[in-house]
Amino acid sequence: MSAHRSAAAGRASATWSLSTEELKRRLDGMFADVHRPEDAPELSAA
């Protein structure tokens, strides 16, 4: 069981180590309906 938790933790670490720009792109894609360019120009500019 501990080995399984360790593997899961490793995957979580890899996920959370994404660059800020990559996170912005993912969030911008997921919330495109909510965060429109006119509402958040700094996000679309990035």
C-alpha distance matrix in Angstrom:
0.0 3.8 5.4 5.1 6.4 8.7 10.0 10.7 12.4 14.4 15.7 16.6 18.4 20.3 21.3 22.6 24.5 26.9 30.4 32.5 34.8 32.1 30.8 34.4 35.0 31.9 33.0 36.6 35.7 33.6 36.2 39.3 40.8 40.3 41.0 44.2 46.0 48.9 46.5 44.6 46.7 44.6 41.5 43.6 45.3 42.0
3.8 0.0 3.8 5.4 5.1 6.1 8.7 9.8 10.4 12.3 14.4 15.2 16.3 18.5 19.9 20.8 22.3 25.1 28.5 30.6 33.1 30.7 29.5 33.2 34.0 31.2 32.3 35.9 35.3 33.4 35.9 39.0 40.7 40.1 40.4 43.7 45.2 48.1 45.7 43.5 45.5 43.1 40.3 42.5 44.0 40.6
5.4 3.8 0.0 3.8 5.5 5.0 6.3 8.7 9.8 10.6 12.6 14.3 15.3 16.8 18.6 20.0 21.2 23.7 27.2 29.6 31.9 29.3 28.5 32.2 32.7 30.1 31.5 35.0 34.3 32.6 35.4 38.3 40.2 39.8 40.1 43.2 44.5 47.6 45.5 43.1 44.9 42.5 39.6 41.6 42.9 39.4
5.1 5.4 3.8 0.0 3.8 5.4 5.2 6.3 8.6 9.9 10.8 12.4 14.3 15.6 16.8 18.5 20.1 22.3 25.9 28.2 30.3 27.4 26.4 30.2 30.5 27.6 29.0 32.5 31.5 29.7 32.4 35.4 37.1 36.9 37.4 40.4 42.0 45.1 42.9 40.8 42.7 40.6 37.4 39.3 40.9 37.6
6.4 5.1 5.5 3.8 0.0 3.8 5.4 5.0 6.1 8.6 9.9 10.4 12.2 14.3 15.2 16.3 18.2 20.7 24.2 26.1 28.6 26.0 24.6 28.3 29.1 26.2 27.2 30.9 30.3 28.3 30.8 33.9 35.6 35.1 35.4 38.7 40.2 43.1 40.8 38.6 40.6 38.4 35.4 37.6 39.2 35.9
8.7 6.1 5.0 5.4 3.8 0.0 3.8 5.4 5.0 6.2 8.8 9.8 10.5 12.4 14.3 15.2 16.4 19.2 22.6 24.9 27.3 24.9 24.0 27.7 28.5 26.0 27.3 30.9 30.4 28.9 31.4 34.4 36.5 35.9 35.9 39.0 40.2 43.2 41.0 38.6 40.3 37.8 35.0 37.1 38.4 34.9
10.0 8.7 6.3 5.2 5.4 3.8 0.0 3.8 5.4 5.0 6.4 8.7 9.9 10.7 12.5 14.4 15.5 17.7 21.3 23.8 25.8 23.1 22.4 26.2 26.5 24.0 25.7 29.1 28.3 26.9 29.8 32.5 34.7 34.4 34.5 37.4 38.6 41.8 39.9 37.4 39.0 36.7 33.7 35.5 36.8 33.4
10.7 9.8 8.7 6.3 5.0 5.4 3.8 0.0 3.8 5.4 5.2 6.2 8.7 10.0 10.6 12.4 14.3 16.3 20.0 22.0 24.1 21.4 20.2 23.9 24.4 21.5 22.9 26.4 25.7 24.0 26.7 29.6 31.5 31.2 31.4 34.5 35.9 39.0 36.9 34.7 36.4 34.3 31.2 33.1 34.7 31.4
12.4 10.4 9.8 8.6 6.1 5.0 5.4 3.8 0.0 3.8 5.4 5.0 6.1 8.6 9.8 10.4 12.2 14.8 18.2 20.2 22.8 20.4 19.2 22.9 23.8 21.4 22.5 26.0 25.8 24.3 26.7 29.7 31.8 31.1 30.9 34.1 35.3 38.2 36.0 33.6 35.3 32.9 30.1 32.3 33.6 30.2
14.4 12.3 10.6 9.9 8.6 6.2 5.0 5.4 3.8 0.0 3.8 5.4 5.1 6.3 8.7 10.0 10.6 13.2 16.6 19.2 21.4 19.0 18.4 22.2 22.9 20.7 22.4 25.7 25.4 24.4 27.0 29.7 32.1 31.7 31.2 34.2 35.0 38.2 36.3 33.6 35.0 32.4 29.6 31.6 32.6 29.1
15.7 14.4 12.6 10.8 9.9 8.8 6.4 5.2 5.4 3.8 0.0 3.8 5.4 5.1 6.2 8.7 10.0 11.6 15.3 17.7 19.6 16.7 16.1 19.9 20.2 17.7 19.6 22.8 22.2 21.1 24.0 26.5 28.9 28.8 28.5 31.3 32.4 35.6 33.8 31.3 32.7 30.4 27.4 29.1 30.4 27.0
16.6 15.2 14.3 12.4 10.4 9.8 8.7 6.2 5.0 5.4 3.8 0.0 3.8 5.4 5.0 6.2 8.6 10.5 14.1 15.9 18.2 15.7 14.3 18.0 18.9 16.4 17.6 21.1 20.9 19.5 22.0 24.8 27.1 26.5 26.2 29.3 30.4 33.4 31.4 28.9 30.6 28.3 25.3 27.4 28.8 25.5
18.4 16.3 15.3 14.3 12.2 10.5 9.9 8.7 6.1 5.1 5.4 3.8 0.0 3.8 5.4 5.2 6.1 9.0 12.3 14.4 17.0 15.0 14.1 17.8 19.0 17.1 18.4 21.8 22.0 21.1 23.4 26.1 28.6 27.9 27.1 30.1 30.8 33.8 31.8 29.0 30.4 27.7 25.0 27.3 28.2 24.6
20.3 18.5 16.8 15.6 14.3 12.4 10.7 10.0 8.6 6.3 5.1 5.4 3.8 0.0 3.8 5.6 5.2 7.1 10.6 13.4 15.3 12.9 12.7 16.5 17.0 15.3 17.3 20.4 20.3 19.9 22.5 24.7 27.6 27.3 26.4 29.0 29.5 32.8 31.2 28.3 29.3 26.7 23.9 25.7 26.6 23.0
21.3 19.9 18.6 16.8 15.2 14.3 12.5 10.6 9.8 8.7 6.2 5.0 5.4 3.8 0.0 3.8 5.5 5.9 9.6 11.7 13.5 10.8 9.9 13.7 14.3 12.1 13.9 17.1 16.9 16.2 18.8 21.2 24.0 23.6 22.9 25.6 26.4 29.6 27.9 25.3 26.5 24.2 21.2 23.0 24.3 20.9
22.6 20.8 20.0 18.5 16.3 15.2 14.4 12.4 10.4 10.0 8.7 6.2 5.2 5.6 3.8 0.0 3.8 5.4 8.5 9.9 12.6 10.8 9.2 12.8 14.3 12.6 13.6 16.9 17.6 16.8 18.8 21.4 24.1 23.1 22.1 25.1 25.7 28.7 26.7 23.9 25.2 22.6 19.9 22.3 23.3 19.8
24.5 22.3 21.2 20.1 18.2 16.4 15.5 14.3 12.2 10.6 10.0 8.6 6.1 5.2 5.5 3.8 0.0 3.8 6.3 8.8 11.4 10.0 9.7 13.1 14.5 13.7 15.1 18.0 18.8 18.7 20.7 22.9 25.9 25.1 23.6 26.2 26.4 29.4 27.8 24.6 25.5 22.6 20.1 22.3 22.8 19.1
26.9 25.1 23.7 22.3 20.7 19.2 17.7 16.3 14.8 13.2 11.6 10.5 9.0 7.1 5.9 5.4 3.8 0.0 3.8 6.5 8.2 6.3 6.6 10.0 10.9 10.4 12.3 14.8 15.4 15.9 18.0 19.7 23.0 22.5 20.9 23.2 23.2 26.5 25.1 22.0 22.6 19.9 17.2 19.0 19.6 16.0
30.4 28.5 27.2 25.9 24.2 22.6 21.3 20.0 18.2 16.6 15.3 14.1 12.3 10.6 9.6 8.5 6.3 3.8 0.0 3.8 5.4 5.2 6.3 8.6 10.0 10.7 12.3 14.1 15.5 16.5 18.1 19.4 22.9 22.2 20.0 22.1 21.5 24.7 23.5 20.1 20.3 17.3 15.0 16.9 16.9 13.1
32.5 30.6 29.6 28.2 26.1 24.9 23.8 22.0 20.2 19.2 17.7 15.9 14.4 13.4 11.7 9.9 8.8 6.5 3.8 0.0 3.8 5.5 5.1 6.1 8.6 9.9 10.4 12.0 14.1 15.2 16.0 17.3 20.6 19.6 17.1 19.2 18.6 21.5 20.2 16.7 17.0 13.9 11.8 14.2 14.2 10.6
34.8 33.1 31.9 30.3 28.6 27.3 25.8 24.1 22.8 21.4 19.6 18.2 17.0 15.3 13.5 12.6 11.4 8.2 5.4 3.8 0.0 3.8 5.4 5.0 6.2 8.7 9.8 10.3 12.3 14.2 15.1 15.6 19.2 18.7 16.1 17.5 16.5 19.7 19.0 15.5 15.2 12.4 10.1 11.6 11.5 7.8
32.1 30.7 29.3 27.4 26.0 24.9 23.1 21.4 20.4 19.0 16.7 15.7 15.0 12.9 10.8 10.8 10.0 6.3 5.2 5.5 3.8 0.0 3.8 5.4 5.1 6.2 8.6 9.7 10.6 12.2 14.1 14.9 18.5 18.4 16.4 18.1 17.7 21.2 20.4 17.3 17.4 15.1 12.1 13.2 14.0 10.5
30.8 29.5 28.5 26.4 24.6 24.0 22.4 20.2 19.2 18.4 16.1 14.3 14.1 12.7 9.9 9.2 9.7 6.6 6.3 5.1 5.4 3.8 0.0 3.8 5.4 5.1 6.0 8.4 9.8 10.4 11.8 13.5 16.7 16.1 14.3 16.7 16.9 20.1 18.7 15.7 16.7 14.4 11.3 13.2 14.5 11.3
34.4 33.2 32.2 30.2 28.3 27.7 26.2 23.9 22.9 22.2 19.9 18.0 17.8 16.5 13.7 12.8 13.1 10.0 8.6 6.1 5.0 5.4 3.8 0.0 3.8 5.5 5.1 5.9 8.4 9.8 10.3 11.2 14.6 13.9 11.5 13.5 13.2 16.5 15.3 12.2 12.9 10.8 7.5 9.5 10.9 8.0
35.0 34.0 32.7 30.5 29.1 28.5 26.5 24.4 23.8 22.9 20.2 18.9 19.0 17.0 14.3 14.3 14.5 10.9 10.0 8.6 6.2 5.1 5.4 3.8 0.0 3.8 5.5 5.0 6.1 8.6 9.9 10.0 13.8 14.1 12.0 13.3 13.1 16.7 16.2 13.5 13.8 12.4 8.8 9.3 11.1 8.6
31.9 31.2 30.1 27.6 26.2 26.0 24.0 21.5 21.4 20.7 17.7 16.4 17.1 15.3 12.1 12.6 13.7 10.4 10.7 9.9 8.7 6.2 5.1 5.5 3.8 0.0 3.8 5.4 5.1 6.1 8.5 9.7 13.0 13.4 12.3 14.2 15.0 18.5 17.5 15.2 16.3 15.1 11.4 12.2 14.5 12.2
33.0 32.3 31.5 29.0 27.2 27.3 25.7 22.9 22.5 22.4 19.6 17.6 18.4 17.3 13.9 13.6 15.1 12.3 12.3 10.4 9.8 8.6 6.0 5.1 5.5 3.8 0.0 3.8 5.3 5.0 5.8 7.9 10.8 10.3 9.2 11.8 13.0 16.2 14.6 12.5 14.3 13.3 9.6 11.1 13.9 12.0
36.6 35.9 35.0 32.5 30.9 30.9 29.1 26.4 26.0 25.7 22.8 21.1 21.8 20.4 17.1 16.9 18.0 14.8 14.1 12.0 10.3 9.7 8.4 5.9 5.0 5.4 3.8 0.0 3.8 5.6 5.3 5.4 9.0 9.0 7.2 8.8 9.7 13.1 12.2 10.2 11.5 11.2 7.4 7.9 11.1 10.0
35.7 35.3 34.3 31.5 30.3 30.4 28.3 25.7 25.8 25.4 22.2 20.9 22.0 20.3 16.9 17.6 18.8 15.4 15.5 14.1 12.3 10.6 9.8 8.4 6.1 5.1 5.3 3.8 0.0 3.8 5.6 5.2 8.6 10.0 9.4 10.6 11.9 15.4 14.9 13.5 14.6 14.7 10.9 10.6 13.8 12.7
33.6 33.4 32.6 29.7 28.3 28.9 26.9 24.0 24.3 24.4 21.1 19.5 21.1 19.9 16.2 16.8 18.7 15.9 16.5 15.2 14.2 12.2 10.4 9.8 8.6 6.1 5.0 5.6 3.8 0.0 3.8 5.8 8.0 8.9 9.4 11.5 13.7 16.8 15.5 14.6 16.5 16.6 12.9 13.3 16.6 15.5
36.2 35.9 35.4 32.4 30.8 31.4 29.8 26.7 26.7 27.0 24.0 22.0 23.4 22.5 18.8 18.8 20.7 18.0 18.1 16.0 15.1 14.1 11.8 10.3 9.9 8.5 5.8 5.3 5.6 3.8 0.0 3.8 5.3 5.2 5.9 8.4 11.1 13.7 12.1 11.6 14.0 14.6 11.2 11.9 15.4 14.9
39.3 39.0 38.3 35.4 33.9 34.4 32.5 29.6 29.7 29.7 26.5 24.8 26.1 24.7 21.2 21.4 22.9 19.7 19.4 17.3 15.6 14.9 13.5 11.2 10.0 9.7 7.9 5.4 5.2 5.8 3.8 0.0 3.8 5.5 5.4 6.1 8.6 11.5 10.9 10.7 12.4 13.6 10.4 9.9 13.7 13.9
40.8 40.7 40.2 37.1 35.6 36.5 34.7 31.5 31.8 32.1 28.9 27.1 28.6 27.6 24.0 24.1 25.9 23.0 22.9 20.6 19.2 18.5 16.7 14.6 13.8 13.0 10.8 9.0 8.6 8.0 5.3 3.8 0.0 3.8 6.0 6.4 10.0 11.7 10.9 11.9 14.2 16.0 13.2 12.8 16.6 17.2
40.3 40.1 39.8 36.9 35.1 35.9 34.4 31.2 31.1 31.7 28.8 26.5 27.9 27.3 23.6 23.1 25.1 22.5 22.2 19.6 18.7 18.4 16.1 13.9 14.1 13.4 10.3 9.0 10.0 8.9 5.2 5.5 3.8 0.0 3.8 5.9 9.6 10.8 8.8 9.9 12.9 14.5 12.0 12.6 16.2 16.7
41.0 40.4 40.1 37.4 35.4 35.9 34.5 31.4 30.9 31.2 28.5 26.2 27.1 26.4 22.9 22.1 23.6 20.9 20.0 17.1 16.1 16.4 14.3 11.5 12.0 12.3 9.2 7.2 9.4 9.4 5.9 5.4 6.0 3.8 0.0 3.8 6.6 8.3 6.2 6.3 9.3 10.7 8.4 9.1 12.6 13.2
44.2 43.7 43.2 40.4 38.7 39.0 37.4 34.5 34.1 34.2 31.3 29.3 30.1 29.0 25.6 25.1 26.2 23.2 22.1 19.2 17.5 18.1 16.7 13.5 13.3 14.2 11.8 8.8 10.6 11.5 8.4 6.1 6.4 5.9 3.8 0.0 3.8 5.5 5.3 6.3 8.1 10.6 8.9 8.2 11.6 13.2
46.0 45.2 44.5 42.0 40.2 40.2 38.6 35.9 35.3 35.0 32.4 30.4 30.8 29.5 26.4 25.7 26.4 23.2 21.5 18.6 16.5 17.7 16.9 13.2 13.1 15.0 13.0 9.7 11.9 13.7 11.1 8.6 10.0 9.6 6.6 3.8 0.0 3.8 5.4 5.1 5.0 8.0 7.1 5.5 8.4 10.8
48.9 48.1 47.6 45.1 43.1 43.2 41.8 39.0 38.2 38.2 35.6 33.4 33.8 32.8 29.6 28.7 29.4 26.5 24.7 21.5 19.7 21.2 20.1 16.5 16.7 18.5 16.2 13.1 15.4 16.8 13.7 11.5 11.7 10.8 8.3 5.5 3.8 0.0 3.8 5.7 5.8 9.4 9.8 8.8 10.8 13.6
46.5 45.7 45.5 42.9 40.8 41.0 39.9 36.9 36.0 36.3 33.8 31.4 31.8 31.2 27.9 26.7 27.8 25.1 23.5 20.2 19.0 20.4 18.7 15.3 16.2 17.5 14.6 12.2 14.9 15.5 12.1 10.9 10.9 8.8 6.2 5.3 5.4 3.8 0.0 3.8 6.3 9.1 9.2 9.6 11.9 13.9
44.6 43.5 43.1 40.8 38.6 38.6 37.4 34.7 33.6 33.6 31.3 28.9 29.0 28.3 25.3 23.9 24.6 22.0 20.1 16.7 15.5 17.3 15.7 12.2 13.5 15.2 12.5 10.2 13.5 14.6 11.6 10.7 11.9 9.9 6.3 6.3 5.1 5.7 3.8 0.0 3.8 5.5 5.6 6.9 8.9 10.5
46.7 45.5 44.9 42.7 40.6 40.3 39.0 36.4 35.3 35.0 32.7 30.6 30.4 29.3 26.5 25.2 25.5 22.6 20.3 17.0 15.2 17.4 16.7 12.9 13.8 16.3 14.3 11.5 14.6 16.5 14.0 12.4 14.2 12.9 9.3 8.1 5.0 5.8 6.3 3.8 0.0 3.8 5.4 5.3 6.0 8.6
44.6 43.1 42.5 40.6 38.4 37.8 36.7 34.3 32.9 32.4 30.4 28.3 27.7 26.7 24.2 22.6 22.6 19.9 17.3 13.9 12.4 15.1 14.4 10.8 12.4 15.1 13.3 11.2 14.7 16.6 14.6 13.6 16.0 14.5 10.7 10.6 8.0 9.4 9.1 5.5 3.8 0.0 3.8 5.6 5.1 6.3
41.5 40.3 39.6 37.4 35.4 35.0 33.7 31.2 30.1 29.6 27.4 25.3 25.0 23.9 21.2 19.9 20.1 17.2 15.0 11.8 10.1 12.1 11.3 7.5 8.8 11.4 9.6 7.4 10.9 12.9 11.2 10.4 13.2 12.0 8.4 8.9 7.1 9.8 9.2 5.6 5.4 3.8 0.0 3.8 5.4 5.3
43.6 42.5 41.6 39.3 37.6 37.1 35.5 33.1 32.3 31.6 29.1 27.4 27.3 25.7 23.0 22.3 22.3 19.0 16.9 14.2 11.6 13.2 13.2 9.5 9.3 12.2 11.1 7.9 10.6 13.3 11.9 9.9 12.8 12.6 9.1 8.2 5.5 8.8 9.6 6.9 5.3 5.6 3.8 0.0 3.8 5.4
45.3 44.0 42.9 40.9 39.2 38.4 36.8 34.7 33.6 32.6 30.4 28.8 28.2 26.6 24.3 23.3 22.8 19.6 16.9 14.2 11.5 14.0 14.5 10.9 11.1 14.5 13.9 11.1 13.8 16.6 15.4 13.7 16.6 16.2 12.6 11.6 8.4 10.8 11.9 8.9 6.0 5.1 5.4 3.8 0.0 3.8
42.0 40.6 39.4 37.6 35.9 34.9 33.4 31.4 30.2 29.1 27.0 25.5 24.6 23.0 20.9 19.8 19.1 16.0 13.1 10.6 7.8 10.5 11.3 8.0 8.6 12.2 12.0 10.0 12.7 15.5 14.9 13.9 17.2 16.7 13.2 13.2 10.8 13.6 13.9 10.5 8.6 6.3 5.3 5.4 3.8 0.0
